Every structure is written in C-alpha cells, then in structure tokens.
C-alpha cells in the first residue's frame, strides 16, 4: 500500500501539476556614491509578513512636459527593487500633503491608503511597473519598478561574464561596446555613465538591475546584430536596427529630450518586447523599414504585457519610413496585453494611440492589437490609420494597409479627438479592418449595437471617421468572457 502511494505522488510530479511554494524574498539596492537622487519621496518596502521596513533610493530622472508647443524638462523620481511573494510599499511625500493619489496602470486595481496626510501605502502580490501620482501630478510622480527576483546568481567571479558591480562606471568615449558571445551583467546599484552598444555582434546578453544614467541619450543601442537578449535595466531609449532574433524583457525607458523615441524597430526581424515600460518624449514604440542607415523591411515584431506613456506623439506608431525605390512590406506585428497611460500630441498629423501611417511605398499588413486598455490621455486620437504622404518624412505615400485586427480594446476617458481611417487613392487604399469588442466608456461599439440608427456608420458611434479608399471595415461583438479588463 505504501508503494502505491509513492507511485501516485511520482506520477503527479511527472505530469507537471503545480507545486505550491510559500517562498518569499525581497532584494533592494543602495544608490552608489555620485548618483543623482530626488528627495521628494522617501520610499520603503517590506515583506508582508515582516515588521522591518527597508528604505530604497529614489533616483532623479527627467520627463518632458509640452506647454504651449514648447518642451520643458521636469524633474521626476524612480525607485526599484526585486521581490517574490507579497510586499508592502510605503511612500512618504516630503514636498506636500497627499490629498489624493493614484497607482497606475488603473487596470491593476491596486488599492491604497493615505496615512497622516503624507504617507501612501499599498500592497503588491506580483511584480509591476507603476506610476505613483500624488495630487494629480504626472510629472513629479514616482516611477516604481517592482521587479521579479534576479535569479541569475552572477557575481564578479562568474566565468564568461563582464560584470559591473554597484558603483558609478564611466567610459572614455561615453560608449561600452559589447563583444559577440558575451554576457554583460549590470548589478543593482550600478550606474553606467555611457551607452551600452550592441553593434555588429551575435549571441549577446545584456542583463541585470542597474541603471544607464538618465543623462545618456539612447542608453541601449542594438545595431546589425543577431541573437540578442536584454533584460531588467533602466535607460532613456532602447533602439533596434538591422537586427534579428532580439528579445527585450522588463526594460524601462524614460526620455525627456527631442526625438526621444523609446523602443524603435528599424529593418529588423523577430523582435519581442515583453513586460517593458516606456515613457517617452516622442513615440514609445515604432516599426519602420529602411531608415537611418538600416535597410530592408521589418517583420515578426511583438510587444506584450507592457505599459506605454507618450508625453509627445504616439504610444504605438507603424509604417512611415521605408524605401520607395525598392518597396517594402512591414508585416506580422502584434501588440498584446498593453496599458496605455497617456498620449499628448497637439499636431493632428501625429496623433493616435495606435497609429499606422503607411509612407514611402510601404505595405503594412497583418497587424494585431489585442487586450489594450487606454486610460484618459490628455490629447490625441484613439487610432489613426492612413496612407500617409508627409513630405517632411516621406518620399512617397504608402501602398496600403491590410488585415488589421483590434480585439478587446477599451478606452475610458473624454479627451479623445476624432479617430481616422483613410486611404490615399484607388490604388493606395486600406482594407480588412476588424474591430472586435471595442469598448468606449463602458459601451460596446458594434454593427448591431442597440440604439444605433440603421443609417449611421458604426464608426459614428465610437468617434471613428472611415474615409475614402477604405473597404472591409467591420465592428463585431464576440464572446464577452474574453474581454477581461478590456
């Protein structure tokens, strides 16, 4: 009888049934001497079942505020730690009393409490990249990056690893060039005073919990490389050009200067962004063809489980750059499980939380936007799909946009301007655009929705203009059980 019981347990383990672990851990990092800090917030964290709090450093970072068409650099804050299990967070605001507060993304439903007018407290049960905002201040906020535990177990004695430990690291020409076959580890508590350059190499890992200094523009650059993995770091930008088989996971980028795009993709294939956070002074994430010395189309690009915040321009932008002398196809692009916290763009030509503007004879096809939650952005459009000829950036209009799916998209707010879907001419049009479970301020927008007059276009009910040279636009309702937070 005993042998039979042992056998059953063994079979259960082999079949992959989950084994519950009660393990919990917390890892924090001291700021190195010479790092620039911001004392607006004092940040503390502890395991839920422990008594003692640990203070973590709040770094000075910079964001962009546009006021009356002018850019202004604002001081902001960033703090980071690693954990597994459950933690409590305590944030003391030293600059003002806390009358109200938000912990975003709102879809995470993180409840919080205000204690003694100056202290905000909440609990986290899983890693998250957050914006903590006091008294509606979205510029002097705290960016709190609660990472999963770093389990690499890398130290300065690890073999085949270039190790940068806690401290400030400077480079003679402001650039650190990573060699093929290398793992570069930047430990928590390390601040890099230079760009991390992955160029003309292969089989590279750039990992850790360190910081590329917020004053370093284009903190991470991947160019003409293959088999690249980047994880866990903070920088201003992380661009990929002329490369293939690139994975960028849990990387946070925040920029404040002109043309400070977050995570560009130029002429690249098989690029995955997973769990990233982008707050940028230009487009958060883009997919282009030929541009800036990189040649060829882009394909098989996926961004998932991520958070986007565009202080200027688009959260998601596709299609404007290519090679009209040798027309390109940008295809198989996926944006899945994303929170868009903000979009601010006064220029109508550059609006759209989800924008596909085909230029330079590009054909953009097979694009999927799924489970995307859009909060009440400041100014712009929900979406903008156009065959685009902007002489400032293009040599010709695009060839077309085809096969775009918007599934489980939600917008809650009152600042969206009129969205646009518009082709260029009979030869350069848009076709096969499907909206499935589009939800605006709690209302599902679909062709047979109640209250829609038969003579109305469905887009009229959602503030979406469907213009000329567009065919095959549908708005449908499917299984609402798949909507989730959307």
PABA-460455 format. One record per residue: residue in one letter; y, x, z of N, C-alpha, C, O, CB in turn. Coordinates in steps of 0.05 Angstrom, whole numbers, plus 5000, padded with zeros to 4 digits. Glycine has a CB too. Layout:
% residues N
AYXZYXZYXZYXZYXZ/...
***
This chain:
% residues 486
X497650175000500050005000502550175000504450114986500049815024/X502550385015504850565016505350694989507650714981504350785037/X503150774976503450904949504750714930506350794913500750994939/X504150454931505250254912508250234917509750214897503949984916/X509150234942512050214948513550454937515750424926512450194978/X512350694940513650934929513850914899515950994888512151184938/X511750814886511750794857513950604847515250664828509050694848/X514350384861516450194853519150314855520850284837516249934870/X519650454877522250584880522750784858524950804847522450724907/X520750934851520951144830521551014803523251114788518351304828/X520350784797520850644772523650544771524950564750518850414768/X524650434793527450334794529450554787531350504773528050204821/X528950794799530751014794530651094764532751144752530151254811/X528251104753528051184725529350984707530451064686525051214718/X529250724714530450524697533450524698534750374683529450254704/X534650684715537550714716539050514732541450474727538550704688/X537750384751539150204769541250364785540650584793537150054787/X543650244789545750404803544950464831543850294846548350244802/X545650704840545250784867548050784880549750934873543951064869/X548350614900550950584913551550824930549950904947551150324929/X553950944927554751164943557151094960559050974950555351414926/X557051154985559251095003561251335004562951335021558251025030/X560851534987562551774989565451704983566051544965561551984969/X567151824998570051804993571252074998570452225016571351585010/X573252144982574552404986577352394975578052224959572952624971/X578952584985581752594977582452894974581753064990583652464999/X583952954952584753224947587753224940588553084922583053354925/X589253384955592153394950592853694944591353874949593853294974/X595253724932596053994923598954044933600653874930595854014892/X599354274944602054354952603754434928602654534908601954584973/X606354394930608054494909608454794912608854884934610754344909/X608454944890608855224892611855294898613655144891607955374867/X612255524910614955614914616355654887615255774869614955884930/X618755544885620255554860620155304843621655274824619255784844/X618355114850618154864836620654694844621554704866615554714842/X621554534825623854354830622854084840621353954826625554324804/X623754014864622853764876625153564877627453624874621853814905/X624353304881626353094884625852964912623652864917626052884861/X627852954929627452864956628052564960628352474982629053024975/X628352414938628952134940626651984955627151804971629352004913/X624152064949621851934962620252144977619852374969620151804940/X619252065000617152215014614552055010614451815016617852245045/X612552195001610052054993607752155011607352395014609452114963/X606251965022604052035039601551885029601751665017604651955068/X599252005034596751875026594551935047594652145060595851974997/X592651755050590451805068588051635059588351425046591151745097/X585651725065583351555061583551315079584451325101580751715067/X582651085068582950835083581650835110582750715129581750605066/X579450975113578050975139578851205157577551265177575050985135/X581051345150582051565166584751495178586051305170582251825150/X585551655198588151595212590451775202592751695201587751635241/X589752015195591852215189592852195161591352185142590852495195/X595552195158596852195132597352485122597752665139599452035133/X597252515096597952775084600352725066600352555049595552895068/X602452885070604752865052604253025027603253255028607352965066/X604852905004604553044979607353084966609152924970602752884959/X607653304951610353364940611153164919609553054904610353644928/X613753114917614952944897616653124879618753224887616652714910/X615753164854617053344836619353214822619452964818615053444815/X621353374815623553274798622653274769621753474758626053454801/X622753044756622353014727624752874715626552784730619652874721/X624752844689627152734676626352524655624352554641628752964662/X628052314654627552094635630152034621632252134628626451844650/X629951874600632151824582633151534585631551344582631451884552/X635651504590636851234590638951224568640751384567638151164618/X638751024551640650984530642650774539641950544546639250884503/X645250854540647350674548649450674526650650884519648650764575/X649950434514651850414492651350614470653150744460654750454503/X648850634462647850804440647851104447647151264430649550764415/X648651174471648651454479646251514498645551354514651251534492/X645151754495642851834511643951974537645852124536641052034496/X642651904559643352024585640852104599638951954602645051824602/X640752354609638452454623638752364652640752414665638252764621/X636652244663636652154691634452294706632252354696636151844692/X635052354731633052474749631052264758631852044765634452604774/X628552334757626452154766624452314783624852554788625052024742/X622252194792620452324810617552294800616852104786620652204838/X615852484808613052474801611352594824612052814834612452624775/X609252454832607452564852604552514842604052324827607952434880/X602752684852600052664841598052754863598652924879599752844816/X595652634862593452714879590852614867590952464847593852594908/X588652694878585952614868584552464891584852524914584252864859/X582952264883581352134904578951994892578651954868583051934919/X577151934911574751774904574351584928574551674951572251954899/X573751334923573351144944575850964947576550824928572851294971/X577050974970579450804975581550954991580851095010578650544990/X584050934982586251064996588550875001588850674988587251304980/X590150945021592650805027594950995020594751235025592750715056/X596950885008599351035000601750935015602150685018599851014969/X603351115025605851055039608151195026608051445023605651125070/X610151055018612451165004614951095020615650865024612651064974/X616351305029618851265044621151325025621351545014618951445069/X622851125021625251165005627551265022628351125041626050904990/X628551505016630551625033633351565023635351635037630151925034/X633651445000636251404987637551134993639951104993636051444958/X635750934999636850665003634750495016632350565017637650534976/X635550265027633650075037632149945014633149904992635149855054/X629649875020628049744999628249445003627149325022625049835001/X629649314984629949024985627648894970626748674977632548934973/X626749024949624448924933623149164919624449374916625248694913/X620749124911619249344898617249234878616349004880617949524919/X616449404859614349344840612549584839613449814840615449274813/X609949534835607949744829606749664802605249464800605749774852/X607349814781606449734755604449944744604450174752608849714735/X602749864725602749614709602149364727600649374746600649624687/X603449144720603148904735600248794733599348654751605048694726/X598948854711596248744707594248854727592148744731595248814679/X594949074741593249184761593249024787591449054804593949474767/X595248854790595448674813595248824839593748744857593248454812/X596749034842596749194866598749074886601149084882597549494860/X597648954907599448834927600649044945599349254950597848624944/X603049004954604349204970605949064992606448824991606249374953/X606749215012608349115034610649295039610449545036606649065059/X612949185048615249345055615549345085615549135098617849225042/X615649585097615749625126618349755134619149955122613249785135/X619649645153622049765165624249825144625750015147621350015179/X624449665123626549675103626449925086627949935066629149665116/X624950125093625050375078622350475069622150685055626450585094/X620150335076617450435071615850235055615749995062616050505097/X614550325034612850165018609950255021609450495021613750174988/X608150065025605350135029603549975011604049735006604550105059/X601450095001599349954985596850114985596750344994600349904956/X594749984976592050094975591050124947591649954930590149924992/X589650344941588350384915585350414919584450564937589550634901/X583850274903580950294903579750434879577350474877579750024906/X581550514860580650674837583050824826585350744831579350484815/X582551034812584751194801586551024783585650834770583651434785/X589151104782591050944767593551124763594251284779591850684781/X594851074739597451194733599550984736599550784722597451324704/X601351014755603050804764606050864763606851104763602450724793/X607650654761610550684765611250514789610650274790612150584740/X612450644809613350514834616350484832617750684831612350664860/X617350244833620150194828621450044851620349834860620550034802/X623550154861624950034884627549914875629150044861625550244906/X628049664882630549524876631149534846633449564838632849654891/X629049494830629249474800630349724787631249714764631049244793/X630149954800631050204788628650324773626750424784632050404811/X628850304746626650404729627150694721625450814707626350234705/X629450814728629951094721629551274745628451494743632751124710/X630451194769630051344793627451264806627351264831632351314812/X625451194791622951094802621051334809621751564805621550914782/X618851264821616751464827614351414808613151204808615851444857/X613751624792611351614776609051734793609051964800611651774749/X607151564800605051644818602351654802601451444793604751444842/X601251894800598851934785596551984804596252204815599152164764/X594851784808592651794827590151854810588951664798592251534844/X589352104808587152194791584452154803584152134827587652474783/X582352144786579652184797579352464808580852644800577552124775/X577452504825576952764837576252964814574652904797574652754858/X577553194815576953414796574253534805574053664825579153624795/X572153494788569553584796568553834780566153884778567553364792/X570453974768569654204752568754434770567154604761571954294735/X569754444794568954674812569554944800567955124802566054654820/X571854964788572655214775574455364794576255254807574055164748/X573955624796575655804812576356054796575456074773574255884839/X577956224808578756464793576456654788576756844772580856614809/X574156604800571856764795569856644775567756764769570356814821/X570556414764568756284745568656444719570656554710569755994739/X566256454708565856604683566856454659566856204659562856674679/X567756594639568556484613570856284617571156094601566256344600/X572456324637574756144642577256304647577256504661574155964667/X579456214634582056324641583256144663583755914658583956344615/X583656254686584356094709587256144717588056374722582456164733/X588755934719591455944730591455794757591255544757593655824710/X591755934778591655814805594355714813596255724798590656014825/X594555604837597055494848599255714846598755944851596755404876/X601655624839603855804836605355754809604455584794602956094837/X607455894805609055874781608256094762608156324770612155884786/X607656024737606656214717608656224694609256014682603856144707/X609656454687611556484666610356654643608656824648614256614676/X611356614619610256754596612556884580614756764578608656564577/X612057114570614157284559615757134537618157144536613057534547/X614257004518615656864497615656564501616256414482614356934470/X615056474525615056184531612656034520612755794519617556064520/X610556184511608256054500605756194510605556434511608356054469/X603656034517601056144523599156054501598655814498600056054551/X598056244486596256184464593356194473592356394483596656384440/X591955974469589155944477587356034455587655954432588555654486/X585356194462583556304442581056124438580455964455582656584450/X579756154415577356004409575256054430574956274440576256074381/X573755844436571555864455572255884484570555924501569956094448/X574855854490575755894518576155624532576955424520578356054518/X575655634558576555424576578955534592578755734605574255334595/X581155394590583455464606583855254628584055014622586055484588/X583755344653583955164675586555204690587155424698581555204695/X588154994693590655004707590354834732590254594731593054894689/X590254974755589554844780591854674790594154714782588955054801/X591254474806593254324820595054504836594054694849592054104838/X597654464836599454644849600454864832601955034841598154754874/X599554874806600555074787602654944769602454714761598155184769/X604755094764606855004746607155214724607655454729609654964761/X606855124699606855314676609655304663610555094654604655234655/X610955534662613555554650613355634621614655824612615355764666/X611755484606611455544578609555344565608055204579610355824574/X609655334539607955154523605055244523604555484521609055124495/X603155054524600355114520599755064491599854834481598554934539/X599255274476598955254447595955294439594755504445600655474433/X594955094426592155094415592455094385592754874373590454854426/X592355324372593055344344591055524329590555744337595955454340/X589955414307588055564290585655664307584755884304589455794277/X584655484324582355564341580355334340580755124329583355624370/X578055384354576055184356574655204383574655414395573955204332/X573354984391571854974416573455074440572855274452569255144413/X575454914446577354984467577454754488577354514481580155034456/X577654824513578254634535580754714550580954954557575754604554/X582554534554584954574570584854354591585354124586587554564552/X584254434616583754234637584954314663585954534667580654194640/X585054124682585954174709587753954719587753734708587454434709/X589254014740591053824752593953934754595553834769590053744779/X594454144739597054274740599154144723598753934711596854564732/X601554264723603854154710605054354690605354594697606054084731/X605554264666607254424648610054344655610754104654606454374617/X611754534661614454484672615954274655615954294630616054744673/X617254074668618653864654620853964635621853814618619753674673/X621754214639623854324621622654434596624154504577625354534636/X620054454594618754564570618254344550616654164554616054704577/X619754354528619354154507616754204492615954434488621754154487/X615353984484612754004472610954174489610054394480613054114443/X610254074512608754234531605954304522604954524529608554084557/X604654124506602054184495602054134465602853924456599754014509/X601254334450601254304421598554384410597554604415603554474408/X597354204394594754254382595154254352596054054340592554034390/X594554484338595154504310592854644296591954854304597754664306/X591954514274589954634256587554744272586654964268591154864240/X586454574289584254654307582154444307582554214297585254704336/X579854504318577654314319576154344345576054554358575754344295/X574854124353573354114378575054204402574554404415570854304376/X576954034408578954084429578753864450578553624444581854104418/X578753944476578653754498580953824518581054054527575953764512/X582653634523584853664542584653454563584353214557587653664527/X584953524589584553324610586253394634586453624643581653304618/X587553184645588553184673591253294677592253294700586653324689/X592653404657595153544661597553364657597353144648595253774641/X599853474665602453344661604153524643604153764646603953294689/X605553394624607253544605609353354595609453124602605653664582/X611153464578613153294565611953154540612552924535615553454558/X610453304524609253194499606553324495605853534507611153254475/X604953194478602253304471601653214442600652984438600053204491/X602253384423602053304395599653434382598753654390604553394379/X598453294363596053384349596653374319597353164308593553214356/X596253604305596753614276594653784262593753994272599453724270/X593753684239591853834223589253904237588054114232593054084213/X588353724254586053794272583953574271584453354260586953824301/X581553634281579453444282577753474307577553694319577653464257/X576553254315574953244340576553334364575953534377572453424336/X578553174370580353224393580152994413580252764405583353264383/X579753064438579752864460581852934480581953164490576952844473/X583552744486585752784506585352574527585652334522588552774493/X584752654552583952464573585652504598586052724607580952494580/X586752284608588252284633590552494633591052624653586452334657/X591752514610594152694607596652514609596752304597594052854580/X598552614624601052464628603352604614603752844619601652424658/X604952464597607152594584609652424589609652184584606652634554/X611852564598614352434602616552604591616852844598614952374633/X618152504572620252654558622952524562623152294569619652694528/X625052674557627752584563629752664541632052584542628652694589/X628952824521630852934502630452794475628452644471630353244498/X632152844456632052714430629452784415628453014416634352804413/X628352584402625852614387623552714405621852874397626152814363/X623552604429621452684448618952504446618252384466622652674476/X617752494422615352334419613152424439613152654447614252354390/X611452244447609452304467606952434456606452664461608752064482/X605352274441602852374431602652314401601452114393600452244447/X603752484385603652464356600852534346599452704357605752634343/X600152414323597852504307598852534279599752344266595452304310/X598552784268599252834240596652934226595353124236601553054238/X596052824204593952934186591453024202590553244199595053164170/X590452844219588252924236586052704236586552474228589152964265/X583652784244581352614243579852624270579652834283579452694220/X578752394277577152374301578652474326577952674339574552544298/X580752314332582452374356582152144375582551914368585452424347/X581552204400581352004421583152064444583252284455578351984431/X584751854452586351864476585151664496584751434489589351794470/X584551754520583251584540584651614567584751834578580251654542/X585651394577586951394603589451554605590151674626585051504623/X591051574583593451724583595851554592595751304592594051844555/X598051684600600551554607602751684591603151924592601051574638/X604251524577606451624560609051474568609151234564605851594530/X611051624577613751514579615551704564615751934571614651484609/X616751604542617951794524620751704514621451464514616151834501/X622251904505624951874495624851834464626851874451626752104502/X622551764454622151684426619351554426618351474447622251924405/X618151524403615651384401613551494420613251734423614551394372/X612051314434610051414453607651534438606751754445609051184471/X606651384418604351494404604551414374605351184368601651384416/X603951594356604251544328601851644313600351814322606851694317/X601451534289599551634270600851664243601851464232596951454268/X600951904232602251964206600352114189598252224197604852124210/X601052134163599652304145601152574143601852694164599452184117/X601552674119602852934115605652934128607252764123603152994085/X606153144144608653164158608753434173606753534183608952934179/X611153554173611753804188609754024183608954164201611753734218/X608954054157607154274150604254204152602554354142607654504167/X603553974163600753884164600353704139602053544132600153724190/X598053734126597553604101594953434102592953514114597353804078/X595153194091592753024089593052774106594852754122590353174097/X591152584102591252334117590252364145589252574153589652124102/X590552144161589452134188587451894188587951694176591652094209/X585351934203583351714206581851744232581751954244581451714182/X580651524240578951514264580451604289579751804302576451694260/X582551464295584251514318583951284337584351054330587251564310/X583351344363583151134383584751204408584551424418580151094390/X586251014417587551034444586550804460586650574452590751034441/X585550864485584450654502585150704531585650934539581450634498/X585050484547585350504576587950654584587850824602582950644588/X590150594570592550764573594950594579594950344578592950924548/X597150724585599750604592601950724576602150974575600250624623/X603650554564605850654547608550534556608750304564605250574517/X610550704554613250634562615150774543615551024545613850704593/X616450634526618350754506621150694515622250474512617850634478/X622450904526625350884532627050864507629350774508626251114550/X625950964485627150944458624950894438622750994442628851204451/X625450734418623650704395621150544403621250364419622850974384/X618850624391616350464392614350564412614050804416615150454365/X613050384426610650474441608450564422607150774427609650244459/X607850414401605850484381607050464354608150254346603350294384/X606850684338608050694312606150834292605051044298610750844313/X605750704269603850794249605150794221606450594214601350624250/X604751004206604850974177607251084162607151074137604750714172/X609351164174611751224159611651474142612851474120614151244178/X610151684150610251934136607551984121605451924131610752164156/X607852094097605552164081606352334057608352484059604151904071/X604752324036605252494012605252313988603052263977603152714010/X607552223978607552043955606552183929605752043910610351953950/X606552453928605452583905602452573904601152603883606352873904/X601152533927598252513929597752303951597152373973596852783936/X597952043944598051833964595651833983593351903975598051563950/X596151774008594251794029593551524041594951334038595251984051/X591251524055590351284069590151354099588851544106587551184058/X591451194115591251214144589450984153590250744150594051204158/X587151044165585250824169583550864194583351084205583350794146/X582350644203580650634226582150734251581550934264578150814222/X584150574258585950634281585550414302585650174295588950654272/X585050494327584350294347586050344372586350564382581450314354/X587150124383588750124407587549914426587849674421591850074402/X586249994447584549814463585149844493585250074503581549874458/X585549624506586049614535588449784543588249994556583549714550/X590749694535593249834539595349654552595549424546594349944512/X596849774571599149644583601649764571602050014572599149664614/X603449604561606049694551608049604571608549364575606649574522/X609349794585611149734607614049684597615549534610611149954627/X614749814575617549784566617849864537616250024526619449944583/X619849754524620649814496623649764495624649544502619049634475/X625149964487628049944486629050064461629150314458629450074511/X629849904442630950004416632949804405632249574398628650054396/X635349894403637549714393637349694362638049484351640249824401/X636549914349636549914319634149734310631849804315636250204308/X634749524296632749334287630649474269628349394269634049104272/X631549674254629749814236627549964250625550044237631350004218/X627850014276625950174291624750024314623950154334627250434300/X624649764313623549604335620549544330619549574308625149344338/X619249454352616549374350614749514371614449764369615449414323/X613749364390611849494409609349594394608349804400610949294431/X608449434375606249504357607349504329607749284317603749314361/X607849734318609249744292607549904272606650124277611949884295/X607249784248606049914225608149894203608549684192603249794217/X609350124197611350134175610350334154610650574157614150224186/X609150224133607850394113610050504094611350354081605750234097/X610250774093612150904075610751124060608351174064614451024091/X612151264043611151494028608551444013606751614012610651724047/X608251194002605951113987603351114004601151113993605551303964/X603651094030601351074047600050794045601550594042602051124077/X597450784046596050534051594950544079593450734086593750494030/X595650344096594650334124592650104125593349874118597050294144/X590250164135588249954135586349984159586050204170586649944109/X585149764166583149754187584349854214583550064224580649934180/X586149694224587549754249586849534269586949294263590649774245/X586249614293585449414314587249454339587349674350582549444321/X588549234347589949224373588449024390588248794382593049144369/X587349114412585648934428586148964458586349194468582648974421/X586348744472586848744501589248914508589149114522584348854516/X591548824497594048954502595948764517596448544508595349054475/X596848864540598548704557601448814556601849054563597448694587/X603348654548606048744544607848614565608048374566607048684515/X609148784581610948674601613748624590614148664566611148874625/X615548524606618148434596619948674589621448764606619548254617/X619648774565621149004556624148934554624848704553620049114530/X625749144552628649104552629749004526631448824526630049354560/X628849124503629949034478628149124455627249354455632849144473/X627548944437625849014414624248784405624848554410624049244421/X622048844391620348634379617548674390616748894398620348644349/X616048464390613248474398611648634377610148814384611948194401/X612148574351610748724330612448734305614248564301608048594323/X611948934289613448974264611549094243610749324245615949154268/X610748934223609049024201610649004176611248784166606348864200/X611249244164612849234139611949454120611049674129615849274146/X612149394095612049614075614849724075616849584069611149514046/X615149974081617650084091618750294072617250484064617150214119/X621250274065622550484050625250544063627250424058622950394019/X625050744080627450834094628151114082626751304088627050844125/X630251124066630851374052631351614070631251844061633151334034/X631951554095632351774115629751924120629752164126633551664141/X627551774119624951894127622851884105620752014108623951754151/X623251724085621151684064622151754036624551734031620151394065/X620351834019620951873991620251633974621151613951619552113981/X618751443985617951203971616951003991616251074014615751273949/X616750743983615450544000612450594002611350723985616150263991/X611250474021608350484024606950314003608150143990607450414051/X604250364000602750203982601749943993601549743979600250363972/X601249934020600249684031599349714060599049934070598049584015/X598949484072597749454099595549254096595949024087599849374121/X593049324105590849144102589049144127588649344140589149224077/X588048904133585948874153586848974181586049174191583449034145/X588648814192589648874219588848644238589348414232592748914219/X587648714260586848524280588448554305588648774316583748554286/X589648334314590848314340589248124357589247884353593948214338/X587748234376585948074392586648094422586848314432582948154388/X586947874435587647864463590148024469590148214485585247974480/X592247944456594948064461596547864478596647634472596348124434/X597747964500599347794516602147914520602448164523598047744543/X604147744519606847824525608047634545607947394542608647844499/X609147744567610547584587613347684590613847904601609047594614/X615247534580618047614581619847444564618947254551618347904573/X622447514565624347344550626247514533628347414525625947174569/X625547764528627447944513626448004485627848164471627748194529/X624247894477623247964450624947844428625547604429620347864447/X625748014410627147914386625147834365622747854370629048134375/X626047734342624247624322622447844311623348044300625847494299/X619747804313617847984301617747934271618347724261615047954313/X616848144256617048134227614348224214613248434222619348314216/X613448074195611248164177612248124148612747894140608547994182/X612648344133613948314107612948534088613048774095616948324111/X612148454064611448644044613948744028616148674035609448524025/X613448894007615649023992615948883965618148803957615149323988/X613748863950613848723925610948633918609148663935614948903901/X610548533895607848423888605648643889603448583896607848303861/X606348883882604449103882604149233910602149373915605249313861/X606049193927606149333953606349123975608549073985608449543954/X604049013981604148784000602448834024601349044029603148543986/X602248614040600748614065598648384063599248174053602548574090/X596148444072594148234071592148264093591648484104592648244044/X590948034100588848014120589848104148588948314158586448184112/X591547944159592547994186591547764204592147534199595748014187/X590047834224588747634241589747654270589547864282585747654240/X590747434280591547414309589347244323588947014315594347294312/X588147354343586047214357586747214387586847424400583247344353/X587346984397588246954426590847104431591047254450586047064444/X592847054415595547144420596746964441596846714438597247154394/X597647084463598646924485601447014492601947254499596746954510/X603446834491606146894497607146714519607246474517607946854471/X607846844541608746704565606746484573607546254579611546584561/X604246554572602146374581601146174560599246024565603046224604/X602446164537601645964516600146104493601046304482604145824505/X597845994487596246094464597546004438598145774435593346004466/X597846194420599046134394596846144373595646354368601346344387/X596145904362594145894341594645664323596245484328591245874355/X593245664300593945474278593645184286595245014277592145534255/X591745124303591344844311592444784339591544604352588444774310/X594344944349595344914376596644644379597944544361597245144383/X596344524403597644264407600744294407601844484416596744144434/X602044084396604944084396606144224372608644214369605944204420/X604544344355605644474331605844274308603744174299603944724323/X608244224298608444044275606844164251606844404247611343994267/X605643994235604044094212605644254192604544424178602743864199/X608244194190609844334171610944594181612344744166612144154162/X610444664206611244924217609245134209606845084207611544904248/X610245384205608445614205607645674233609345654252609845854190/X605245764238604345834265606146054277606746044300601445914265/X606946244260608646454270611246354282612346484300609346644247/X612146114273614646004284614345944313616245954328615345754269/X611845884322611445814350611346064368611646044392608745664353/X611146294355611046544371613246734365613146974373608446674367/X615246644350617446824343616747044324617647274326618546954368/X614946984305613947174285614747084257613746874248610947224288/X616347224243617147164216615147284197614747524196620047264210/X613847114180612047204159613547174133613946954123609347044160/X614247404122615947404098614447424072612047354071617847634099/X615747504051614547504024612547734022612547934037616647534003/X610747704001608747913995606847964018605948184023610148173987/X606147744031604247744053602147524048602947294042605647704081/X599647584051597547384047595347424068594847644077596347404019/X594047204074591747214092592447254121591147404135589947424084/X594647124131595347144159594146904173594546674165598447144163/X592646954195591346734210591846774239591946994250588346714203/X592046544253592346534282590046354293589946124287595146434291/X588246474308585846324317585546354347586546534360583346424303/X584046164358583246164386580246204387578746064374584045904401/X579346404403576446454406575746414435577246294450575746734396/X573446514443572446484470574446594490574946834491569746624473/X575646414505577746494525576646664547578146804561579046254536/X573946664550572846834571573247134565572947294583569846774573/X573847204540574247484533577047574538577747814534573447524504/X578847384546581647464548582147654572583747834569583347214551/X580747614594581247774617584147754626585247524627580648064611/X585447984631588247974639590147904616592447834621589048244650/X589147914592590847834569591147534567592547434549589647934543/
***
